[in-house]
Amino acid sequence: MKFIEDITEFIFISDEPQKSDIIFIPGSSYPEMAEKAAMLWKEKYSPLILPSGKYSIKLGSFSGPMSKTDIYTGQYTTEWEFLRDVLIKNGVGESSILKEDEATNTYQNAIYSKKVTDRLKIEVKKAIICCQSFHARRCLMYYQLLYPQTEFTVCPVDTQGINSRNWHSTDEGIEKVLGELERCGHQFVDIFKSLRKKIKAIYGD
């Protein structure tokens, strides 16, 4: 059905990696994004990786790894600690890993990552985002909002058994993907209104 194809095309973004200034990893309890980032780092797509995340504000603490618990066995208090350990275990040099451990949602991942790169005076002309595949559109929207002059490529990974081909065939996949579609609307209402006011103040009606 065409509308399923349209939703799939909107939500699931996947680009070929390009040489970039930095790799962003929005906070998560799944290690696959950091594993992907480590692979790209080893292939010299970027010299720096910035994992971001404290923990979900809904949970109030880091829940621990959600997959590959036999490999990643540390006592992690934040998503950043967990993702850093995944990166190191997959061969990334510690000096290449930047730190952001305050964010508790995707918007904050982008906001606080921007604060880190600004503080370190890193000019981000090109960037890679490594995220869960069904989370790709919303991640990209938030990072584009904070880095409007940056060219992004999205290099996602499939997690939780959900991908662009099968999401509509399970209850969990439907809830995840349509939940993302909904958030791409309502989470941006106030942001877009604020942007409209700023543009109006600069350029007039």
Backbone as JSON, one array per atom type, in Angstrom:
{
  "sequence": "MKFIEDITEFIFISDEPQKSDIIFIPGSSYPEMAEKAAMLWKEKYSPLILPSGKYSIKLGSFSGPMSKTDIYTGQYTTEWEFLRDVLIKNGVGESSILKEDEATNTYQNAIYSKKVTDRLKIEVKKAIICCQSFHARRCLMYYQLLYPQTEFTVCPVDTQGINSRNWHSTDEGIEKVLGELERCGHQFVDIFKSLRKKIKAIYGD",
  "N": [[0.84, -1.18, 0.0], [0.48, 2.23, -0.78], [0.62, 4.26, 1.18], [1.99, 3.08, 3.25], [4.48, 2.76, 2.11], [5.13, 5.46, 1.83], [5.31, 6.33, 4.52], [7.41, 4.7, 5.36], [9.51, 5.63, 3.74], [9.76, 8.22, 4.73], [10.39, 7.94, 7.51], [12.51, 6.04, 7.74], [15.72, 6.64, 7.16], [18.65, 6.29, 5.31], [21.94, 6.67, 4.53], [24.86, 6.65, 2.41], [28.0, 6.57, 3.99], [30.01, 9.53, 4.49], [33.16, 11.22, 4.43], [33.67, 12.92, 7.4], [33.45, 15.51, 9.96], [32.74, 14.74, 12.47], [31.15, 12.12, 14.37], [27.94, 11.62, 15.51], [26.2, 10.15, 18.23], [23.11, 9.62, 19.32], [21.71, 9.26, 22.58], [21.27, 5.97, 23.98], [20.24, 2.64, 24.99], [21.01, 0.55, 23.54], [23.69, -1.18, 22.03], [24.36, -1.27, 19.35], [24.46, 1.05, 17.73], [26.76, 2.43, 18.59], [28.62, 0.48, 17.97], [28.45, 0.56, 15.18], [29.34, 3.19, 14.77], [31.96, 2.91, 15.69], [33.0, 1.21, 13.75], [32.9, 2.9, 11.5], [34.65, 4.88, 12.36], [37.06, 3.43, 12.49], [37.34, 2.96, 9.83], [38.09, 5.4, 9.06], [36.27, 7.47, 8.55], [35.68, 9.55, 10.19], [37.38, 11.58, 12.61], [36.49, 11.96, 15.18], [34.13, 11.08, 17.76], [31.01, 11.63, 19.21], [29.23, 10.49, 21.68], [26.06, 10.81, 23.25], [24.18, 11.36, 26.19], [22.41, 10.93, 29.25], [20.29, 9.49, 30.83], [17.04, 8.0, 30.3], [14.53, 10.26, 31.12], [12.1, 9.37, 31.96], [12.59, 6.92, 33.17], [14.48, 7.52, 35.1], [16.95, 6.53, 35.74], [19.83, 4.77, 34.42], [19.03, 1.99, 32.52], [20.58, -0.13, 31.85], [22.33, -2.25, 29.46], [20.44, -3.17, 26.56], [20.77, -5.16, 24.79], [23.13, -7.73, 23.81], [24.26, -8.34, 26.31], [26.09, -10.08, 27.3], [28.48, -9.24, 26.39], [28.83, -6.54, 27.0], [29.31, -5.66, 30.02], [29.63, -3.89, 32.07], [29.17, -1.7, 34.98], [27.14, 0.64, 34.42], [26.3, 4.06, 34.74], [25.27, 6.03, 33.17], [24.02, 6.68, 29.84], [26.04, 7.66, 28.23], [28.41, 6.64, 29.46], [28.03, 3.92, 28.98], [27.91, 3.82, 26.12], [30.45, 4.81, 25.53], [32.04, 2.74, 26.55], [31.3, 0.69, 24.8], [32.33, 1.73, 22.41], [35.12, 1.79, 22.99], [35.62, -0.94, 23.46], [35.31, -1.79, 20.92], [37.48, -0.87, 19.58], [37.98, 1.91, 19.35], [39.98, 4.75, 19.89], [40.52, 6.29, 23.06], [40.99, 9.05, 23.13], [39.61, 10.0, 21.0], [36.99, 10.08, 21.68], [34.43, 12.11, 22.62], [32.62, 13.86, 25.26], [29.32, 13.88, 26.5], [27.01, 13.92, 28.86], [24.52, 14.65, 29.94], [22.08, 14.84, 28.67], [18.62, 13.95, 28.39], [16.74, 13.32, 26.53], [15.96, 13.13, 22.97], [16.01, 15.68, 21.73], [17.53, 17.11, 23.58], [19.9, 15.66, 23.31], [20.85, 16.68, 20.88], [20.98, 19.45, 21.49], [22.81, 19.61, 23.71], [25.01, 18.35, 22.62], [25.73, 20.22, 20.7], [26.57, 22.27, 22.4], [28.88, 21.1, 23.41], [30.52, 20.83, 21.09], [30.72, 23.51, 20.39], [32.03, 24.56, 22.64], [34.48, 23.28, 22.45], [35.32, 24.38, 20.16], [34.92, 23.15, 17.66], [34.51, 22.99, 14.29], [31.79, 22.05, 12.57], [31.29, 20.97, 9.65], [30.54, 18.76, 8.15], [28.74, 15.89, 9.18], [28.1, 12.7, 10.7], [25.34, 10.76, 11.67], [24.72, 8.18, 13.86], [22.22, 6.06, 14.59], [19.22, 4.41, 15.83], [17.36, 2.69, 13.35], [14.58, 3.2, 13.02], [14.4, 5.55, 14.3], [15.57, 7.47, 12.86], [14.63, 9.71, 11.27], [13.63, 11.59, 13.16], [15.87, 12.06, 14.77], [17.59, 13.21, 12.84], [16.14, 15.55, 12.21], [16.26, 17.0, 14.64], [19.06, 17.35, 15.03], [19.7, 18.74, 12.7], [18.32, 21.06, 13.23], [19.83, 22.19, 15.29], [22.31, 22.35, 14.11], [22.31, 24.04, 11.62], [23.87, 24.67, 9.38], [25.26, 22.45, 8.71], [26.16, 19.56, 6.83], [24.57, 16.55, 6.83], [24.91, 13.01, 7.1], [23.11, 10.03, 7.51], [23.66, 7.11, 9.19], [22.25, 4.47, 10.01], [21.27, 1.75, 12.27], [19.58, -1.38, 12.39], [17.5, -2.29, 15.05], [15.97, -4.14, 17.75], [14.63, -5.9, 16.16], [13.27, -4.52, 14.22], [12.78, -3.12, 11.07], [12.99, -1.38, 7.87], [11.59, -2.96, 6.13], [9.92, -4.68, 7.52], [8.44, -3.4, 9.51], [5.7, -2.84, 9.59], [4.48, -5.25, 10.0], [4.3, -6.26, 12.54], [2.97, -5.79, 15.87], [4.64, -4.38, 17.64], [6.45, -3.14, 15.91], [4.73, -1.48, 14.43], [3.8, 0.22, 16.48], [6.21, 1.45, 17.28], [7.16, 2.76, 14.92], [4.96, 4.34, 14.01], [4.67, 5.77, 16.3], [7.02, 7.28, 16.21], [6.45, 8.75, 13.92], [4.32, 10.28, 14.84], [5.62, 11.77, 16.86], [7.38, 13.26, 15.33], [5.69, 15.15, 14.47], [4.13, 16.39, 16.72], [6.15, 17.04, 18.6], [7.52, 19.05, 17.41], [5.93, 21.25, 17.13], [5.89, 23.59, 18.85], [8.53, 24.36, 18.44], [8.61, 24.99, 15.69], [6.79, 27.08, 15.65], [8.16, 28.96, 17.17], [10.4, 29.35, 15.54], [9.13, 30.5, 13.33], [8.29, 32.94, 14.42], [10.77, 34.12, 14.95], [11.8, 34.37, 12.36], [9.92, 36.07, 11.28], [10.38, 38.32, 12.85], [12.84, 39.1, 11.91], [12.58, 39.37, 9.08], [10.08, 40.37, 8.63], [6.55, 40.37, 7.67]],
  "CA": [[0.0, 0.0, 0.0], [1.32, 3.4, -1.01], [0.86, 5.06, 2.38], [3.04, 2.4, 4.01], [5.73, 3.14, 1.44], [5.4, 6.86, 2.14], [5.76, 6.39, 5.92], [8.72, 4.06, 5.4], [10.48, 6.54, 3.13], [9.94, 9.38, 5.6], [10.98, 7.59, 8.8], [13.76, 5.29, 7.63], [16.72, 7.3, 6.33], [19.94, 5.58, 5.32], [22.85, 7.26, 3.55], [26.22, 6.16, 2.34], [28.83, 7.46, 4.81], [30.95, 10.44, 3.86], [34.18, 11.76, 5.33], [33.0, 13.93, 8.2], [34.2, 16.08, 11.07], [32.35, 14.11, 13.74], [30.04, 11.16, 14.37], [27.05, 11.79, 16.66], [25.4, 9.0, 18.65], [22.09, 9.97, 20.31], [21.71, 8.32, 23.7], [20.52, 4.72, 23.81], [20.67, 1.47, 25.75], [21.4, -0.47, 22.56], [25.08, -0.96, 21.65], [24.6, -1.39, 17.91], [24.82, 2.35, 17.12], [28.17, 2.69, 18.89], [29.4, -0.47, 17.17], [28.49, 1.11, 13.82], [30.21, 4.36, 14.82], [33.33, 2.42, 15.81], [33.4, 0.7, 12.43], [33.14, 4.06, 10.65], [35.87, 5.52, 12.86], [38.2, 2.61, 12.07], [37.47, 3.14, 8.38], [38.56, 6.78, 8.9], [35.25, 8.4, 8.08], [35.69, 10.71, 11.07], [38.36, 11.44, 13.7], [35.86, 12.19, 16.48], [32.8, 10.53, 18.02], [30.37, 12.23, 20.38], [28.04, 9.86, 22.23], [25.34, 11.74, 24.11], [23.07, 10.81, 26.96], [22.42, 10.61, 30.68], [19.36, 8.35, 30.83], [15.67, 8.42, 30.05], [13.94, 10.95, 32.27], [10.96, 8.58, 32.41], [13.08, 5.85, 34.03], [15.19, 8.13, 36.22], [18.27, 5.94, 35.88], [20.18, 3.98, 33.25], [18.43, 0.67, 32.69], [21.52, -1.16, 31.47], [22.27, -2.63, 28.04], [19.23, -3.87, 26.14], [21.18, -6.3, 23.97], [24.54, -8.11, 23.92], [24.63, -8.18, 27.72], [27.23, -10.95, 27.59], [29.69, -8.53, 25.95], [28.93, -5.25, 27.7], [28.95, -6.11, 31.37], [30.01, -2.89, 33.07], [28.16, -1.07, 35.82], [27.04, 1.95, 33.8], [25.31, 4.96, 35.36], [24.7, 6.89, 32.12], [24.11, 6.19, 28.47], [27.36, 8.01, 27.71], [29.38, 5.66, 29.96], [27.79, 2.67, 28.25], [28.32, 3.97, 24.71], [31.9, 4.95, 25.53], [32.6, 1.41, 26.74], [31.1, -0.03, 23.54], [33.3, 2.26, 21.45], [36.47, 1.34, 23.36], [35.69, -2.38, 23.23], [35.33, -2.0, 19.47], [38.72, -0.39, 19.01], [38.11, 3.36, 19.22], [40.89, 5.36, 20.84], [39.82, 7.11, 24.04], [41.15, 10.47, 22.82], [38.67, 10.35, 19.92], [35.63, 10.04, 22.21], [34.03, 13.3, 23.37], [31.7, 13.54, 26.36], [28.08, 14.59, 26.79], [26.28, 12.98, 29.72], [23.44, 15.33, 30.63], [20.83, 14.8, 27.89], [17.64, 12.94, 28.78], [15.86, 13.04, 25.39], [16.63, 13.33, 21.69], [16.25, 17.1, 21.52], [18.68, 17.48, 24.42], [21.1, 15.09, 22.68], [21.32, 17.65, 19.89], [21.3, 20.73, 22.16], [24.02, 19.52, 24.52], [26.12, 18.05, 21.71], [26.13, 21.51, 20.13], [27.33, 22.98, 23.43], [30.2, 20.48, 23.47], [31.33, 21.2, 19.92], [30.99, 24.95, 20.48], [33.04, 24.78, 23.69], [35.76, 22.79, 21.94], [35.59, 25.11, 18.91], [34.94, 22.22, 16.54], [33.67, 23.42, 13.18], [31.13, 20.84, 12.05], [30.78, 21.17, 8.3], [29.88, 17.51, 7.8], [28.59, 15.01, 10.34], [27.38, 11.44, 10.58], [24.51, 10.36, 12.82], [24.48, 6.74, 14.03], [21.04, 5.95, 15.45], [18.34, 3.29, 15.48], [16.81, 2.99, 12.03], [13.24, 3.79, 13.09], [14.56, 6.83, 15.0], [16.45, 8.27, 12.02], [14.08, 10.99, 10.86], [13.53, 12.54, 14.28], [17.25, 12.44, 15.1], [18.08, 14.12, 11.83], [15.45, 16.83, 12.34], [16.78, 17.73, 15.79], [20.45, 17.76, 14.81], [19.67, 19.79, 11.68], [17.84, 22.27, 13.9], [20.93, 22.77, 16.07], [23.45, 22.55, 13.21], [21.65, 24.33, 10.33], [24.83, 24.81, 8.28], [25.99, 21.19, 8.6], [25.67, 18.51, 5.93], [24.47, 15.31, 7.59], [24.58, 11.7, 6.56], [22.56, 9.16, 8.55], [24.11, 5.72, 9.05], [21.51, 3.84, 11.09], [21.32, 0.3, 12.42], [18.31, -1.98, 12.8], [17.48, -2.84, 16.4], [14.69, -4.63, 18.25], [13.98, -6.68, 15.12], [12.43, -3.64, 13.41], [13.47, -2.5, 9.95], [12.12, -0.71, 6.9], [10.83, -3.95, 5.38], [8.96, -5.48, 8.29], [7.86, -2.69, 10.65], [4.22, -2.85, 9.54], [3.99, -6.62, 10.13], [4.2, -6.63, 13.95], [2.42, -4.73, 16.72], [5.72, -3.56, 18.18], [6.97, -2.32, 14.83], [3.73, -0.45, 14.13], [3.8, 1.19, 17.57], [7.46, 2.2, 17.26], [7.28, 3.62, 13.75], [3.91, 5.36, 14.02], [5.01, 6.65, 17.42], [8.01, 8.23, 15.7], [5.75, 9.65, 13.0], [3.56, 11.22, 15.67], [6.56, 12.68, 17.54], [7.91, 14.19, 14.33], [4.72, 16.23, 14.38], [3.79, 17.18, 17.91], [7.32, 17.56, 19.32], [8.09, 20.19, 16.7], [4.95, 22.32, 17.0], [6.39, 24.81, 19.5], [9.78, 24.75, 17.79], [8.31, 25.65, 14.41], [6.16, 28.37, 15.95], [9.23, 29.85, 17.62], [11.17, 29.69, 14.34], [8.33, 31.42, 12.52], [8.33, 34.25, 15.06], [12.1, 34.67, 14.75], [11.91, 34.75, 10.96], [9.06, 37.24, 11.1], [11.03, 39.46, 13.49], [13.98, 39.51, 11.08], [12.23, 39.7, 7.71], [8.75, 40.93, 8.53], [5.53, 39.47, 7.12]],
  "C": [[0.88, 1.24, 0.0], [1.6, 4.16, 0.29], [1.9, 4.4, 3.28], [4.4, 2.74, 3.43], [6.12, 4.57, 1.79], [5.92, 7.02, 3.57], [7.17, 5.82, 6.03], [9.79, 5.0, 4.87], [10.77, 7.74, 4.02], [10.74, 9.02, 6.86], [12.36, 6.97, 8.66], [14.7, 5.98, 6.63], [18.02, 6.52, 6.43], [20.79, 6.11, 4.19], [24.16, 6.5, 3.5], [27.1, 7.11, 3.17], [29.75, 8.33, 3.97], [31.99, 10.85, 4.9], [33.58, 12.95, 6.07], [33.89, 14.42, 9.34], [33.92, 15.36, 12.39], [31.24, 13.1, 13.48], [29.24, 11.39, 15.65], [26.33, 10.48, 16.94], [24.39, 9.5, 19.68], [21.99, 8.87, 21.36], [20.81, 7.11, 23.49], [21.07, 3.65, 24.73], [21.08, 0.32, 24.83], [22.81, -0.18, 22.06], [25.33, -0.86, 20.15], [25.0, -0.07, 17.25], [26.29, 2.68, 17.36], [29.07, 1.72, 18.15], [29.54, 0.03, 15.73], [29.43, 2.31, 13.77], [31.68, 3.94, 14.91], [33.85, 1.9, 14.48], [33.73, 1.86, 11.49], [34.42, 4.79, 11.06], [37.11, 4.75, 12.38], [38.42, 2.69, 10.56], [37.81, 4.58, 8.01], [37.54, 7.71, 8.25], [35.19, 9.65, 8.96], [36.72, 10.5, 12.18], [37.74, 11.51, 15.09], [34.48, 11.53, 16.55], [32.25, 11.19, 19.28], [29.11, 11.45, 20.75], [27.37, 10.85, 23.19], [24.3, 10.99, 24.92], [23.37, 10.56, 28.43], [21.6, 9.33, 30.87], [17.97, 8.89, 30.55], [15.08, 9.06, 31.29], [12.74, 10.18, 32.81], [11.39, 7.5, 33.39], [13.8, 6.4, 35.26], [16.55, 7.53, 36.51], [18.56, 5.14, 34.61], [19.77, 2.54, 33.48], [19.42, -0.46, 32.44], [21.36, -1.53, 30.01], [21.02, -3.45, 27.73], [19.52, -5.02, 25.18], [22.67, -6.54, 24.18], [25.07, -7.93, 25.35], [25.78, -9.1, 28.13], [28.56, -10.28, 27.23], [29.91, -7.27, 26.77], [28.4, -5.43, 29.11], [29.27, -5.09, 32.46], [28.83, -2.4, 33.89], [28.05, 0.39, 35.36], [25.98, 2.8, 34.51], [24.66, 5.89, 34.34], [24.81, 6.2, 30.76], [25.5, 6.48, 27.9], [28.42, 7.01, 28.19], [29.26, 4.34, 29.2], [28.3, 2.77, 26.82], [29.82, 4.12, 24.59], [32.57, 3.58, 25.66], [32.46, 0.57, 25.46], [32.13, 0.42, 22.51], [34.71, 1.73, 21.74], [36.62, -0.15, 23.09], [35.75, -2.72, 21.74], [36.47, -1.24, 18.8], [38.91, 1.09, 18.85], [39.06, 3.88, 20.29], [40.17, 6.32, 21.78], [39.89, 8.6, 23.71], [40.2, 10.93, 21.72], [37.23, 10.43, 20.41], [35.37, 11.29, 23.05], [32.94, 12.93, 24.37], [30.5, 14.48, 26.42], [27.21, 13.64, 27.59], [25.17, 13.64, 30.52], [22.08, 15.17, 29.94], [19.91, 13.67, 28.34], [16.58, 12.7, 27.7], [16.58, 13.42, 24.1], [16.94, 14.8, 21.41], [17.46, 17.56, 22.33], [19.97, 16.86, 23.9], [21.7, 16.08, 21.7], [21.77, 18.95, 20.56], [22.64, 20.64, 22.88], [25.23, 19.1, 23.69], [26.63, 19.33, 21.07], [26.94, 22.32, 21.13], [28.76, 22.42, 23.52], [31.06, 20.92, 22.3], [31.64, 22.69, 19.9], [32.1, 25.22, 21.48], [34.43, 24.37, 23.21], [36.17, 23.45, 20.63], [35.79, 24.16, 17.72], [33.99, 22.72, 15.46], [33.1, 22.17, 12.51], [30.51, 21.16, 10.69], [30.02, 19.94, 7.81], [29.83, 16.62, 9.04], [27.81, 13.77, 9.97], [26.55, 11.23, 11.83], [24.35, 8.85, 12.78], [23.35, 6.57, 15.04], [20.28, 4.68, 15.08], [17.58, 3.66, 14.21], [15.43, 3.64, 12.1], [13.25, 5.16, 13.79], [15.25, 7.86, 14.1], [15.88, 9.64, 11.68], [14.08, 12.0, 11.99], [14.92, 12.99, 14.73], [17.77, 13.48, 14.12], [17.44, 15.49, 11.98], [16.02, 17.65, 13.5], [18.21, 18.21, 15.56], [20.54, 18.83, 13.72], [19.23, 21.12, 12.29], [18.97, 22.98, 14.64], [22.15, 23.07, 15.21], [22.92, 22.88, 11.81], [22.59, 24.44, 9.14], [25.58, 23.5, 7.99], [25.34, 20.25, 7.59], [25.72, 17.17, 6.67], [24.31, 14.1, 6.68], [24.13, 10.83, 7.73], [22.96, 7.73, 8.25], [23.49, 4.92, 10.19], [21.78, 2.34, 11.2], [19.94, -0.19, 12.84], [18.47, -2.56, 14.2], [16.07, -3.34, 16.7], [13.91, -5.42, 17.19], [13.11, -5.86, 14.19], [13.27, -3.03, 12.3], [12.47, -1.96, 8.94], [11.23, -1.69, 6.13], [9.72, -4.6, 6.19], [8.18, -4.72, 9.35], [6.35, -2.79, 10.73], [3.64, -4.24, 9.75], [3.89, -7.09, 11.57], [3.62, -5.46, 14.75], [3.51, -3.8, 17.23], [6.28, -2.62, 17.11], [6.02, -1.18, 14.48], [3.75, 0.63, 15.21], [5.06, 2.05, 17.54], [7.47, 3.22, 16.12], [6.2, 4.7, 13.72], [4.07, 6.29, 15.22], [6.03, 7.7, 17.01], [7.36, 9.24, 14.75], [4.98, 10.71, 13.77], [4.49, 12.25, 16.33], [7.18, 13.68, 16.57], [6.93, 15.33, 14.05], [4.63, 17.02, 15.66], [4.99, 17.71, 18.66], [7.9, 18.8, 18.66], [7.13, 21.36, 16.58], [5.49, 23.63, 17.59], [7.68, 25.31, 18.86], [9.51, 25.51, 16.5], [7.64, 27.0, 14.63], [7.21, 29.4, 16.37], [10.08, 30.29, 16.43], [10.42, 30.69, 13.47], [8.38, 32.83, 13.1], [9.69, 34.92, 14.85], [12.29, 35.17, 13.32], [11.1, 36.01, 10.68], [9.7, 38.49, 11.68], [12.17, 40.0, 12.64], [13.51, 40.07, 9.74], [10.88, 40.38, 7.56], [7.78, 39.94, 7.92], [5.88, 39.02, 5.71]]
}
